Amino acid sequence: MTQGEVFDCIIVGAGPGGLQAAIYLGRYNRNVLLIDRGGGRTWHARHIENFLTQKVISGPEIIRAGLEQARHFNVKILKGEVLRLGKKTWFEVGTGEMTFLARFVIVSSGAGDNLPPIENVHKFLGTFFFTCLDCDGYRTTGRKLAVIGNSLKTVHLAFAMKKMYTRDITLILYFLEPPEEYAELLREENIPFLTGRPARIVGEEKIEAIEFQDGRRVECEMIMSNFGYKLNDDFLAGLDLRRDREHFKYVTNSAYESSLTGLYIVGPLTGNDQAIIAAGEGAAAAIDIKKRLLEY
Ligand SMILES: Cc1cc2nc3c(=O)[nH]c(=O)nc-3n(C[C@H](O)[C@H](O)[C@H](O)COP(=O)(O)OP(=O)(O)OC[C@H]3O[C@@H](n4cnc5c(N)ncnc54)[C@H](O)[C@@H]3O)c2cc1C
């Protein structure tokens, strides 16, 4: 990298979205810089079984293979955190003291789960403690499950889990008494529910139970948690990009270009939190950028 060099594209984030985009742009012989701080959601996915051609693969395996493939196509890879993103003549992407210039930027920085402060959450995350129905719902099939969360969405999740995966569900709501019509439906569906704050997950190799501060205990083999997630988007704060009605997700066109010309956003920041979808969006963004670069 040389001072003042203008990259064709800078990609923020080496998850499936950013890596797939990097591989496409590398194979168009473009000058691409991929910046990643490490430790995203894919790093925590220990068991992915819904990715085409992969009966089971871990998130770290996808990332390692993706990085190797991107390097093979001459993508430059930098370990670092993007702290600033602005646009003058070129996009200016800042990491600490360094600022890099680019004609186009793809943001694929993903999201982070809001995890409840329960002892042993990290010990079981991705093996017996899950945060996403689409990712791991199937693995709860026929198992003794606790569904925990803090909103009426959690009640809907419990109904969905019962319809698709397991009849043996206990619903735990943090400080939320369900309205009577929900309580009635839960009784009809035979889903026991309780309110309170679990303190610890009990178990050595596997989960055995979830315990409350007041000593109550719910026996379970798996936990599906529903506390939402936070987007990794602090560095986009100054750009005033178009968001959805809830002012949460970013609005893009069908090629994943945001309301700022030349800035593409893929993955959970625009809506979908699945590895294969993030990869597809990364490919679509890269193909669009390829066409635009031909105009330079
Ligand atoms: C426990 C678990 C299980 C999952 N199981 C599945 C599954 O079975 N199937 C499935 O399809 N999906 C699964 N997922 C979800 C999947 O991992 C995500 O949907 C997918 O990773 C989204 O890809 P991404 O590239 O958008 O983001 P990520 O994989 O989150 O990658 C984003 C990258 O950007 C980096 N980054 C963030 N901010 C910055 C910054 N400012 N500067 C530099 N780098 C930055 C992050 O550190 C990270 O490396 C699972 C997730 C978890 C947590």
The ligand as a MOL file (V3000), in Angstrom:
LIG
                    3D

  0  0  0     0  0            999 V3000
M  V30 BEGIN CTAB
M  V30 COUNTS 53 58 0 0 0
M  V30 BEGIN ATOM
M  V30 1 C -23.9440 -18.6850 17.3390 0
M  V30 2 C -24.2550 -18.3280 15.9110 0
M  V30 3 C -24.6830 -19.3110 15.0320 0
M  V30 4 C -24.9740 -19.0010 13.7110 0
M  V30 5 N -25.3590 -20.0110 12.8830 0
M  V30 6 C -25.6320 -19.7440 11.5920 0
M  V30 7 C -26.0720 -20.7820 10.7190 0
M  V30 8 O -26.2030 -21.9400 11.1410 0
M  V30 9 N -26.3250 -20.4340 9.4460 0
M  V30 10 C -26.1940 -19.1610 8.9710 0
M  V30 11 O -26.4360 -18.9100 7.7990 0
M  V30 12 N -25.7990 -18.1680 9.7680 0
M  V30 13 C -25.5120 -18.4240 11.0740 0
M  V30 14 N -25.1400 -17.4110 11.9150 0
M  V30 15 C -25.1780 -16.0190 11.4230 0
M  V30 16 C -24.0510 -15.6950 10.5260 0
M  V30 17 O -22.8310 -15.8760 11.1890 0
M  V30 18 C -24.2410 -14.2320 10.0850 0
M  V30 19 O -25.4560 -14.0680 9.4790 0
M  V30 20 C -23.2750 -13.9060 9.0710 0
M  V30 21 O -22.0520 -13.9740 9.6890 0
M  V30 22 C -23.4250 -12.5140 8.5180 0
M  V30 23 O -22.2750 -12.3030 7.8010 0
M  V30 24 P -21.5850 -10.9180 7.7060 0
M  V30 25 O -20.4510 -11.0880 6.7570 0
M  V30 26 O -22.6020 -9.8990 7.3570 0
M  V30 27 O -21.1100 -10.5420 9.1900 0
M  V30 28 P -20.0780 -11.1980 10.2240 0
M  V30 29 O -19.8700 -12.6230 10.0120 0
M  V30 30 O -20.5670 -10.7310 11.5520 0
M  V30 31 O -18.7120 -10.4670 9.8780 0
M  V30 32 C -18.5330 -9.0950 10.0820 0
M  V30 33 C -17.0540 -8.8210 10.2870 0
M  V30 34 O -16.8600 -7.4190 10.3000 0
M  V30 35 C -16.0010 -7.0830 11.3700 0
M  V30 36 N -16.2320 -5.6970 11.7690 0
M  V30 37 C -17.3010 -5.1580 12.4060 0
M  V30 38 N -17.1240 -3.8310 12.5890 0
M  V30 39 C -15.9080 -3.5420 12.0680 0
M  V30 40 C -15.1590 -2.3370 11.9560 0
M  V30 41 N -15.6110 -1.1780 12.4260 0
M  V30 42 N -13.9400 -2.3970 11.3720 0
M  V30 43 C -13.4470 -3.5620 10.8850 0
M  V30 44 N -14.1180 -4.7350 10.9640 0
M  V30 45 C -15.3330 -4.7190 11.5470 0
M  V30 46 C -16.3990 -8.0840 12.4530 0
M  V30 47 O -15.4170 -8.1530 13.4460 0
M  V30 48 C -16.5260 -9.3470 11.6180 0
M  V30 49 O -15.2920 -9.9810 11.4510 0
M  V30 50 C -24.8400 -17.6770 13.2460 0
M  V30 51 C -24.4060 -16.6670 14.1240 0
M  V30 52 C -24.1130 -16.9830 15.4420 0
M  V30 53 C -23.6530 -15.9010 16.3720 0
M  V30 END ATOM
M  V30 BEGIN BOND
M  V30 1 1 1 2
M  V30 2 1 2 3
M  V30 3 2 2 52
M  V30 4 2 3 4
M  V30 5 1 4 5
M  V30 6 1 4 50
M  V30 7 2 5 6
M  V30 8 1 6 7
M  V30 9 1 6 13
M  V30 10 2 7 8
M  V30 11 1 7 9
M  V30 12 1 9 10
M  V30 13 2 10 11
M  V30 14 1 10 12
M  V30 15 2 12 13
M  V30 16 1 13 14
M  V30 17 1 14 15
M  V30 18 1 14 50
M  V30 19 1 15 16
M  V30 20 1 16 17
M  V30 21 1 16 18
M  V30 22 1 18 19
M  V30 23 1 18 20
M  V30 24 1 20 21
M  V30 25 1 20 22
M  V30 26 1 22 23
M  V30 27 1 23 24
M  V30 28 2 24 25
M  V30 29 1 24 26
M  V30 30 1 24 27
M  V30 31 1 27 28
M  V30 32 2 28 29
M  V30 33 1 28 30
M  V30 34 1 28 31
M  V30 35 1 31 32
M  V30 36 1 32 33
M  V30 37 1 33 34
M  V30 38 1 33 48
M  V30 39 1 34 35
M  V30 40 1 35 36
M  V30 41 1 35 46
M  V30 42 1 36 37
M  V30 43 1 36 45
M  V30 44 2 37 38
M  V30 45 1 38 39
M  V30 46 1 39 40
M  V30 47 2 39 45
M  V30 48 1 40 41
M  V30 49 2 40 42
M  V30 50 1 42 43
M  V30 51 2 43 44
M  V30 52 1 44 45
M  V30 53 1 46 47
M  V30 54 1 46 48
M  V30 55 1 48 49
M  V30 56 2 50 51
M  V30 57 1 51 52
M  V30 58 1 52 53
M  V30 END BOND
M  V30 END CTAB
M  END
